[in-house]
């Protein structure tokens, strides 16, 4: 029983040359139906060119996670996702050993009388018993090109996990005591997202480029909605965007993001609605608002006012 894992000399980080300019990248994003403003397109271009991790912060539902998915599709490379949560530890994020299979291996050696051989420990901690979690998967030498590593909602993880991330993001390597230091042959494209439920440590931020994604403007929201739900008429798309823009001016526990706008448009199309009305809005508030307190606050006068404003927005915004 042998292992194919070995300590590798670190490969130089080479920029990604598949996009010659910010304009080219922006056009490719649009081709994937992702509408990015100039600042975000520029930051993504620098992420690919400098091969530095990118930390994206912003409210939930503004398209942070989607960026990693779109990049992986554009580049034709694997997307490896680490979903962070409270209590996430190194064994879940980096690697752990397959103890049940190791025990079976030892019992098989015992049964054949070969348990005392010199190379038992080497085989016991070989590649076939190593369970690679997302962070180790991202630097796996088996990748033929750089994967996209998405570290999603890093603010939800305990601060102790950030210490493990520092080694990954500094040198793109993982130290496994039984095997040595494993380094990436193809440095991954790293996207971290945060909803800013807590502050990320400065040491981690210093290793990243940074961009804040805000709620979209009316024009941007209209363009995104038209790309994602092309079957919606221009007038309905304008009405939806006017309504959701107005909702974000209301003091809500959780304002709707772009994801809720798209979901609501899909729901209205499924119901056969070509225009907003007081009745259809009242019936579908649960699609765009996720807290009962917000639904209660909007239902009635607020919703009727926003519907009236939306019905006046029946023309396509200026590009």
Helices and strands as residue ranges (DSSP letters): H 22-31, H 38-50, E 53-58, H 64-75, E 79-83, H 90-93, E 95-97, H 99-112, H 120-124, G 127-129, E 130-132, H 134-138, E 148-152, G 154-156, H 159-171, E 173-176, E 180-183, E 189-194, H 202-205, E 208-213, H 218-228, H 234-247, H 258-270, H 278-288, H 292-298, H 301-311
